[in-house]
Amino acid sequence: MPSFTGSIYLICSGTSTLVSYINVLLKFAEYGGVGIKTALGMGAVRIDWKG
């Protein structure tokens, strides 16, 4: 099954509203997971806030 393990660095330089929306989506990804089969423990996300 294809997968990804590693780091992704995101930089958002937009309006404060856009940055807030992206932060909400990232926080939800950490709670709900990403992709299919999240109920089986796949798609886990950990966010390290830096900056």
PQR file of N, CA, C, O and H, with PARSE charges and radii, in Angstrom:
ATOM      1  N   MET A   1       0.837  -1.158   0.000 -0.4000 1.5000
ATOM      2  CA  MET A   1       0.000   0.000   0.000 -0.0000 2.0000
ATOM      3  C   MET A   1       0.899   1.244   0.000  0.5500 1.7000
ATOM      4  O   MET A   1       1.759   1.360   0.873 -0.5500 1.4000
ATOM      5  N   PRO A   2       0.733   2.167  -0.937 -0.5600 1.5000
ATOM      6  CA  PRO A   2       1.581   3.364  -0.987  0.2800 2.0000
ATOM      7  C   PRO A   2       1.408   4.214   0.272  0.5500 1.7000
ATOM      8  O   PRO A   2       0.306   4.347   0.805 -0.5500 1.4000
ATOM      9  N   SER A   3       2.509   4.778   0.726 -0.4000 1.5000
ATOM     10  CA  SER A   3       2.428   5.600   1.928 -0.0000 2.0000
ATOM     11  C   SER A   3       3.524   6.657   1.904  0.5500 1.7000
ATOM     12  O   SER A   3       4.405   6.647   1.044 -0.5500 1.4000
ATOM     13  H   SER A   3       3.404   4.670   0.293  0.4000 1.0000
ATOM     14  N   PHE A   4       3.448   7.558   2.860 -0.4000 1.5000
ATOM     15  CA  PHE A   4       4.452   8.612   3.013 -0.0000 2.0000
ATOM     16  C   PHE A   4       4.810   8.720   4.480  0.5500 1.7000
ATOM     17  O   PHE A   4       3.931   8.802   5.338 -0.5500 1.4000
ATOM     18  H   PHE A   4       2.732   7.566   3.559  0.4000 1.0000
ATOM     19  N   THR A   5       6.083   8.720   4.763 -0.4000 1.5000
ATOM     20  CA  THR A   5       6.577   8.984   6.101 -0.0000 2.0000
ATOM     21  C   THR A   5       7.672  10.019   5.974  0.5500 1.7000
ATOM     22  O   THR A   5       8.646   9.813   5.249 -0.5500 1.4000
ATOM     23  H   THR A   5       6.797   8.654   4.066  0.4000 1.0000
ATOM     24  N   GLY A   6       7.522  11.106   6.659 -0.4000 1.5000
ATOM     25  CA  GLY A   6       8.526  12.149   6.564 -0.0000 2.0000
ATOM     26  C   GLY A   6       7.979  13.470   7.048  0.5500 1.7000
ATOM     27  O   GLY A   6       7.025  13.523   7.824 -0.5500 1.4000
ATOM     28  H   GLY A   6       6.731  11.273   7.247  0.4000 1.0000
ATOM     29  N   SER A   7       8.596  14.532   6.580 -0.4000 1.5000
ATOM     30  CA  SER A   7       8.223  15.880   7.011 -0.0000 2.0000
ATOM     31  C   SER A   7       7.800  16.716   5.818  0.5500 1.7000
ATOM     32  O   SER A   7       8.321  16.575   4.712 -0.5500 1.4000
ATOM     33  H   SER A   7       9.371  14.489   5.950  0.4000 1.0000
ATOM     34  N   ILE A   8       6.854  17.577   6.074 -0.4000 1.5000
ATOM     35  CA  ILE A   8       6.419  18.554   5.085 -0.0000 2.0000
ATOM     36  C   ILE A   8       6.439  19.911   5.763  0.5500 1.7000
ATOM     37  O   ILE A   8       5.889  20.073   6.853 -0.5500 1.4000
ATOM     38  H   ILE A   8       6.431  17.691   6.973  0.4000 1.0000
ATOM     39  N   TYR A   9       7.061  20.875   5.133 -0.4000 1.5000
ATOM     40  CA  TYR A   9       7.129  22.225   5.667 -0.0000 2.0000
ATOM     41  C   TYR A   9       6.214  23.116   4.848  0.5500 1.7000
ATOM     42  O   TYR A   9       6.352  23.211   3.629 -0.5500 1.4000
ATOM     43  H   TYR A   9       7.508  20.743   4.248  0.4000 1.0000
ATOM     44  N   LEU A  10       5.280  23.769   5.523 -0.4000 1.5000
ATOM     45  CA  LEU A  10       4.329  24.644   4.863 -0.0000 2.0000
ATOM     46  C   LEU A  10       4.581  26.078   5.286  0.5500 1.7000
ATOM     47  O   LEU A  10       4.765  26.368   6.469 -0.5500 1.4000
ATOM     48  H   LEU A  10       5.168  23.692   6.514  0.4000 1.0000
ATOM     49  N   ILE A  11       4.589  26.967   4.315 -0.4000 1.5000
ATOM     50  CA  ILE A  11       4.710  28.400   4.576 -0.0000 2.0000
ATOM     51  C   ILE A  11       3.523  29.071   3.907  0.5500 1.7000
ATOM     52  O   ILE A  11       3.307  28.914   2.706 -0.5500 1.4000
ATOM     53  H   ILE A  11       4.440  26.732   3.355  0.4000 1.0000
ATOM     54  N   CYS A  12       2.765  29.812   4.680 -0.4000 1.5000
ATOM     55  CA  CYS A  12       1.599  30.507   4.147 -0.0000 2.0000
ATOM     56  C   CYS A  12       1.782  31.999   4.376  0.5500 1.7000
ATOM     57  O   CYS A  12       1.846  32.458   5.517 -0.5500 1.4000
ATOM     58  H   CYS A  12       2.941  29.940   5.656  0.4000 1.0000
ATOM     59  N   SER A  13       1.864  32.739   3.303 -0.4000 1.5000
ATOM     60  CA  SER A  13       1.986  34.192   3.414 -0.0000 2.0000
ATOM     61  C   SER A  13       0.790  34.814   2.705  0.5500 1.7000
ATOM     62  O   SER A  13       0.878  35.241   1.554 -0.5500 1.4000
ATOM     63  H   SER A  13       1.813  32.366   2.376  0.4000 1.0000
ATOM     64  N   GLY A  14      -0.303  34.854   3.403 -0.4000 1.5000
ATOM     65  CA  GLY A  14      -1.526  35.433   2.867 -0.0000 2.0000
ATOM     66  C   GLY A  14      -2.187  36.291   3.923  0.5500 1.7000
ATOM     67  O   GLY A  14      -1.552  36.715   4.888 -0.5500 1.4000
ATOM     68  H   GLY A  14      -0.375  34.507   4.339  0.4000 1.0000
ATOM     69  N   THR A  15      -3.450  36.536   3.730 -0.4000 1.5000
ATOM     70  CA  THR A  15      -4.186  37.323   4.711 -0.0000 2.0000
ATOM     71  C   THR A  15      -4.329  36.523   6.006  0.5500 1.7000
ATOM     72  O   THR A  15      -4.173  35.302   6.015 -0.5500 1.4000
ATOM     73  H   THR A  15      -3.965  36.191   2.945  0.4000 1.0000
ATOM     74  N   SER A  16      -4.624  37.221   7.081 -0.4000 1.5000
ATOM     75  CA  SER A  16      -4.766  36.538   8.366 -0.0000 2.0000
ATOM     76  C   SER A  16      -5.940  35.561   8.348  0.5500 1.7000
ATOM     77  O   SER A  16      -5.920  34.555   9.057 -0.5500 1.4000
ATOM     78  H   SER A  16      -4.751  38.212   7.074  0.4000 1.0000
ATOM     79  N   THR A  17      -6.957  35.852   7.544 -0.4000 1.5000
ATOM     80  CA  THR A  17      -8.093  34.933   7.428 -0.0000 2.0000
ATOM     81  C   THR A  17      -7.662  33.625   6.790  0.5500 1.7000
ATOM     82  O   THR A  17      -8.038  32.554   7.266 -0.5500 1.4000
ATOM     83  H   THR A  17      -6.974  36.669   6.969  0.4000 1.0000
ATOM     84  N   LEU A  18      -6.882  33.694   5.724 -0.4000 1.5000
ATOM     85  CA  LEU A  18      -6.391  32.489   5.060 -0.0000 2.0000
ATOM     86  C   LEU A  18      -5.511  31.674   5.990  0.5500 1.7000
ATOM     87  O   LEU A  18      -5.633  30.450   6.049 -0.5500 1.4000
ATOM     88  H   LEU A  18      -6.576  34.565   5.337  0.4000 1.0000
ATOM     89  N   VAL A  19      -4.631  32.337   6.710 -0.4000 1.5000
ATOM     90  CA  VAL A  19      -3.745  31.641   7.648 -0.0000 2.0000
ATOM     91  C   VAL A  19      -4.564  30.966   8.746  0.5500 1.7000
ATOM     92  O   VAL A  19      -4.240  29.854   9.162 -0.5500 1.4000
ATOM     93  H   VAL A  19      -4.532  33.331   6.661  0.4000 1.0000
ATOM     94  N   SER A  20      -5.616  31.624   9.216 -0.4000 1.5000
ATOM     95  CA  SER A  20      -6.482  31.034  10.238 -0.0000 2.0000
ATOM     96  C   SER A  20      -7.186  29.796   9.713  0.5500 1.7000
ATOM     97  O   SER A  20      -7.281  28.798  10.427 -0.5500 1.4000
ATOM     98  H   SER A  20      -5.879  32.528   8.878  0.4000 1.0000
ATOM     99  N   TYR A  21      -7.685  29.838   8.474 -0.4000 1.5000
ATOM    100  CA  TYR A  21      -8.343  28.675   7.883 -0.0000 2.0000
ATOM    101  C   TYR A  21      -7.379  27.499   7.750  0.5500 1.7000
ATOM    102  O   TYR A  21      -7.743  26.357   8.034 -0.5500 1.4000
ATOM    103  H   TYR A  21      -7.608  30.649   7.895  0.4000 1.0000
ATOM    104  N   ILE A  22      -6.176  27.774   7.327 -0.4000 1.5000
ATOM    105  CA  ILE A  22      -5.191  26.702   7.176 -0.0000 2.0000
ATOM    106  C   ILE A  22      -4.840  26.105   8.530  0.5500 1.7000
ATOM    107  O   ILE A  22      -4.680  24.890   8.647 -0.5500 1.4000
ATOM    108  H   ILE A  22      -5.880  28.701   7.096  0.4000 1.0000
ATOM    109  N   ASN A  23      -4.718  26.948   9.560 -0.4000 1.5000
ATOM    110  CA  ASN A  23      -4.437  26.436  10.905 -0.0000 2.0000
ATOM    111  C   ASN A  23      -5.561  25.545  11.407  0.5500 1.7000
ATOM    112  O   ASN A  23      -5.301  24.522  12.041 -0.5500 1.4000
ATOM    113  H   ASN A  23      -4.848  27.935   9.465  0.4000 1.0000
ATOM    114  N   VAL A  24      -6.811  25.919  11.134 -0.4000 1.5000
ATOM    115  CA  VAL A  24      -7.947  25.094  11.548 -0.0000 2.0000
ATOM    116  C   VAL A  24      -7.908  23.742  10.844  0.5500 1.7000
ATOM    117  O   VAL A  24      -8.125  22.709  11.477 -0.5500 1.4000
ATOM    118  H   VAL A  24      -7.022  26.750  10.619  0.4000 1.0000
ATOM    119  N   LEU A  25      -7.632  23.740   9.539 -0.4000 1.5000
ATOM    120  CA  LEU A  25      -7.560  22.484   8.796 -0.0000 2.0000
ATOM    121  C   LEU A  25      -6.429  21.593   9.303  0.5500 1.7000
ATOM    122  O   LEU A  25      -6.591  20.376   9.394 -0.5500 1.4000
ATOM    123  H   LEU A  25      -7.456  24.579   9.025  0.4000 1.0000
ATOM    124  N   LEU A  26      -5.290  22.189   9.632 -0.4000 1.5000
ATOM    125  CA  LEU A  26      -4.168  21.404  10.149 -0.0000 2.0000
ATOM    126  C   LEU A  26      -4.488  20.820  11.522  0.5500 1.7000
ATOM    127  O   LEU A  26      -4.142  19.673  11.804 -0.5500 1.4000
ATOM    128  H   LEU A  26      -5.158  23.177   9.558  0.4000 1.0000
ATOM    129  N   LYS A  27      -5.140  21.598  12.368 -0.4000 1.5000
ATOM    130  CA  LYS A  27      -5.521  21.089  13.686 -0.0000 2.0000
ATOM    131  C   LYS A  27      -6.527  19.950  13.552  0.5500 1.7000
ATOM    132  O   LYS A  27      -6.467  18.976  14.302 -0.5500 1.4000
ATOM    133  H   LYS A  27      -5.421  22.530  12.138  0.4000 1.0000
ATOM    134  N   PHE A  28      -7.453  20.069  12.597 -0.4000 1.5000
ATOM    135  CA  PHE A  28      -8.422  18.993  12.396 -0.0000 2.0000
ATOM    136  C   PHE A  28      -7.752  17.751  11.812  0.5500 1.7000
ATOM    137  O   PHE A  28      -8.142  16.631  12.143 -0.5500 1.4000
ATOM    138  H   PHE A  28      -7.502  20.861  11.988  0.4000 1.0000
ATOM    139  N   ALA A  29      -6.752  17.930  10.950 -0.4000 1.5000
ATOM    140  CA  ALA A  29      -6.027  16.781  10.391 -0.0000 2.0000
ATOM    141  C   ALA A  29      -5.350  15.993  11.497  0.5500 1.7000
ATOM    142  O   ALA A  29      -5.282  14.766  11.437 -0.5500 1.4000
ATOM    143  H   ALA A  29      -6.435  18.840  10.681  0.4000 1.0000
ATOM    144  N   GLU A  30      -4.850  16.694  12.507 -0.4000 1.5000
ATOM    145  CA  GLU A  30      -4.222  16.003  13.627 -0.0000 2.0000
ATOM    146  C   GLU A  30      -5.257  15.214  14.425  0.5500 1.7000
ATOM    147  O   GLU A  30      -4.953  14.143  14.951 -0.5500 1.4000
ATOM    148  H   GLU A  30      -4.906  17.691  12.556  0.4000 1.0000
ATOM    149  N   TYR A  31      -6.469  15.736  14.517 -0.4000 1.5000
ATOM    150  CA  TYR A  31      -7.548  15.061  15.251 -0.0000 2.0000
ATOM    151  C   TYR A  31      -8.170  13.929  14.441  0.5500 1.7000
ATOM    152  O   TYR A  31      -8.366  12.830  14.959 -0.5500 1.4000
ATOM    153  H   TYR A  31      -6.717  16.605  14.090  0.4000 1.0000
ATOM    154  N   GLY A  32      -8.482  14.192  13.170 -0.4000 1.5000
ATOM    155  CA  GLY A  32      -9.257  13.248  12.375 -0.0000 2.0000
ATOM    156  C   GLY A  32      -8.452  12.350  11.457  0.5500 1.7000
ATOM    157  O   GLY A  32      -8.966  11.330  10.999 -0.5500 1.4000
ATOM    158  H   GLY A  32      -8.323  15.085  12.749  0.4000 1.0000
ATOM    159  N   GLY A  33      -7.216  12.694  11.177 -0.4000 1.5000
ATOM    160  CA  GLY A  33      -6.413  11.900  10.255 -0.0000 2.0000
ATOM    161  C   GLY A  33      -6.626  12.345   8.820  0.5500 1.7000
ATOM    162  O   GLY A  33      -7.477  13.187   8.535 -0.5500 1.4000
ATOM    163  H   GLY A  33      -6.798  13.523  11.550  0.4000 1.0000
ATOM    164  N   VAL A  34      -5.845  11.769   7.926 -0.4000 1.5000
ATOM    165  CA  VAL A  34      -5.880  12.147   6.514 -0.0000 2.0000
ATOM    166  C   VAL A  34      -5.984  10.888   5.665  0.5500 1.7000
ATOM    167  O   VAL A  34      -5.282   9.908   5.915 -0.5500 1.4000
ATOM    168  H   VAL A  34      -5.154  11.085   8.158  0.4000 1.0000
ATOM    169  N   GLY A  35      -6.850  10.911   4.670 -0.4000 1.5000
ATOM    170  CA  GLY A  35      -6.951   9.801   3.734 -0.0000 2.0000
ATOM    171  C   GLY A  35      -7.980   8.773   4.159  0.5500 1.7000
ATOM    172  O   GLY A  35      -8.855   9.034   4.984 -0.5500 1.4000
ATOM    173  H   GLY A  35      -7.420  11.707   4.467  0.4000 1.0000
ATOM    174  N   ILE A  36      -7.844   7.587   3.565 -0.4000 1.5000
ATOM    175  CA  ILE A  36      -8.783   6.513   3.860 -0.0000 2.0000
ATOM    176  C   ILE A  36      -8.220   5.637   4.972  0.5500 1.7000
ATOM    177  O   ILE A  36      -7.033   5.710   5.291 -0.5500 1.4000
ATOM    178  H   ILE A  36      -7.133   7.375   2.895  0.4000 1.0000
ATOM    179  N   LYS A  37      -9.061   4.828   5.545 -0.4000 1.5000
ATOM    180  CA  LYS A  37      -8.706   3.869   6.590 -0.0000 2.0000
ATOM    181  C   LYS A  37      -8.173   4.541   7.851  0.5500 1.7000
ATOM    182  O   LYS A  37      -7.316   3.979   8.533 -0.5500 1.4000
ATOM    183  H   LYS A  37     -10.025   4.769   5.286  0.4000 1.0000
ATOM    184  N   THR A  38      -8.671   5.742   8.170 -0.4000 1.5000
ATOM    185  CA  THR A  38      -8.238   6.388   9.404 -0.0000 2.0000
ATOM    186  C   THR A  38      -8.773   5.660  10.634  0.5500 1.7000
ATOM    187  O   THR A  38      -8.182   5.750  11.710 -0.5500 1.4000
ATOM    188  H   THR A  38      -9.367   6.198   7.616  0.4000 1.0000
ATOM    189  N   ALA A  39      -9.882   4.941  10.486 -0.4000 1.5000
ATOM    190  CA  ALA A  39     -10.419   4.176  11.607 -0.0000 2.0000
ATOM    191  C   ALA A  39      -9.492   3.024  11.986  0.5500 1.7000
ATOM    192  O   ALA A  39      -9.563   2.517  13.105 -0.5500 1.4000
ATOM    193  H   ALA A  39     -10.362   4.868   9.612  0.4000 1.0000
ATOM    194  N   LEU A  40      -8.628   2.608  11.071 -0.4000 1.5000
ATOM    195  CA  LEU A  40      -7.673   1.534  11.338 -0.0000 2.0000
ATOM    196  C   LEU A  40      -6.337   2.052  11.844  0.5500 1.7000
ATOM    197  O   LEU A  40      -5.397   1.282  12.039 -0.5500 1.4000
ATOM    198  H   LEU A  40      -8.570   3.020  10.161  0.4000 1.0000
ATOM    199  N   GLY A  41      -6.257   3.366  12.056 -0.4000 1.5000
ATOM    200  CA  GLY A  41      -5.020   3.940  12.566 -0.0000 2.0000
ATOM    201  C   GLY A  41      -4.096   4.484  11.502  0.5500 1.7000
ATOM    202  O   GLY A  41      -3.007   4.962  11.817 -0.5500 1.4000
ATOM    203  H   GLY A  41      -7.021   3.991  11.897  0.4000 1.0000
ATOM    204  N   MET A  42      -4.503   4.422  10.257 -0.4000 1.5000
ATOM    205  CA  MET A  42      -3.675   4.966   9.185 -0.0000 2.0000
ATOM    206  C   MET A  42      -3.997   6.453   9.004  0.5500 1.7000
ATOM    207  O   MET A  42      -5.078   6.902   9.384 -0.5500 1.4000
ATOM    208  H   MET A  42      -5.388   4.033  10.001  0.4000 1.0000
ATOM    209  N   GLY A  43      -3.083   7.201   8.439 -0.4000 1.5000
ATOM    210  CA  GLY A  43      -3.321   8.605   8.165 -0.0000 2.0000
ATOM    211  C   GLY A  43      -3.088   9.519   9.349  0.5500 1.7000
ATOM    212  O   GLY A  43      -3.629  10.624   9.399 -0.5500 1.4000
ATOM    213  H   GLY A  43      -2.204   6.836   8.131  0.4000 1.0000
ATOM    214  N   ALA A  44      -2.291   9.071  10.298 -0.4000 1.5000
ATOM    215  CA  ALA A  44      -2.014   9.896  11.471 -0.0000 2.0000
ATOM    216  C   ALA A  44      -1.166  11.098  11.084  0.5500 1.7000
ATOM    217  O   ALA A  44      -0.299  11.013  10.214 -0.5500 1.4000
ATOM    218  H   ALA A  44      -1.851   8.174  10.257  0.4000 1.0000
ATOM    219  N   VAL A  45      -1.430  12.211  11.742 -0.4000 1.5000
ATOM    220  CA  VAL A  45      -0.712  13.465  11.484 -0.0000 2.0000
ATOM    221  C   VAL A  45      -0.235  14.011  12.824  0.5500 1.7000
ATOM    222  O   VAL A  45      -0.993  14.049  13.794 -0.5500 1.4000
ATOM    223  H   VAL A  45      -2.134  12.280  12.449  0.4000 1.0000
ATOM    224  N   ARG A  46       1.017  14.429  12.871 -0.4000 1.5000
ATOM    225  CA  ARG A  46       1.547  15.126  14.046 -0.0000 2.0000
ATOM    226  C   ARG A  46       2.078  16.465  13.576  0.5500 1.7000
ATOM    227  O   ARG A  46       2.821  16.540  12.597 -0.5500 1.4000
ATOM    228  H   ARG A  46       1.632  14.398  12.083  0.4000 1.0000
ATOM    229  N   ILE A  47       1.698  17.516  14.271 -0.4000 1.5000
ATOM    230  CA  ILE A  47       2.094  18.855  13.867 -0.0000 2.0000
ATOM    231  C   ILE A  47       3.033  19.427  14.913  0.5500 1.7000
ATOM    232  O   ILE A  47       2.712  19.456  16.101 -0.5500 1.4000
ATOM    233  H   ILE A  47       1.094  17.455  15.066  0.4000 1.0000
ATOM    234  N   ASP A  48       4.199  19.884  14.463 -0.4000 1.5000
ATOM    235  CA  ASP A  48       5.155  20.599  15.303 -0.0000 2.0000
ATOM    236  C   ASP A  48       5.105  22.057  14.871  0.5500 1.7000
ATOM    237  O   ASP A  48       5.615  22.406  13.807 -0.5500 1.4000
ATOM    238  H   ASP A  48       4.459  19.861  13.498  0.4000 1.0000
ATOM    239  N   TRP A  49       4.502  22.900  15.678 -0.4000 1.5000
ATOM    240  CA  TRP A  49       4.389  24.328  15.344 -0.0000 2.0000
ATOM    241  C   TRP A  49       5.715  24.997  15.603  0.5500 1.7000
ATOM    242  O   TRP A  49       6.225  24.973  16.723 -0.5500 1.4000
ATOM    243  H   TRP A  49       4.087  22.616  16.542  0.4000 1.0000
ATOM    244  N   LYS A  50       6.273  25.595  14.571 -0.4000 1.5000
ATOM    245  CA  LYS A  50       7.533  26.319  14.700 -0.0000 2.0000
ATOM    246  C   LYS A  50       7.389  27.669  14.017  0.5500 1.7000
ATOM    247  O   LYS A  50       6.833  27.777  12.924 -0.5500 1.4000
ATOM    248  H   LYS A  50       5.859  25.615  13.662  0.4000 1.0000
ATOM    249  N   GLY A  51       7.889  28.671  14.668 -0.4000 1.5000
ATOM    250  CA  GLY A  51       7.859  30.010  14.055 -0.0000 2.0000
ATOM    251  C   GLY A  51       6.753  30.874  14.480  0.5500 1.7000
ATOM    252  O   GLY A  51       6.646  32.011  14.021 -0.5500 1.4000
ATOM    253  H   GLY A  51       8.340  28.584  15.556  0.4000 1.0000
TER
END
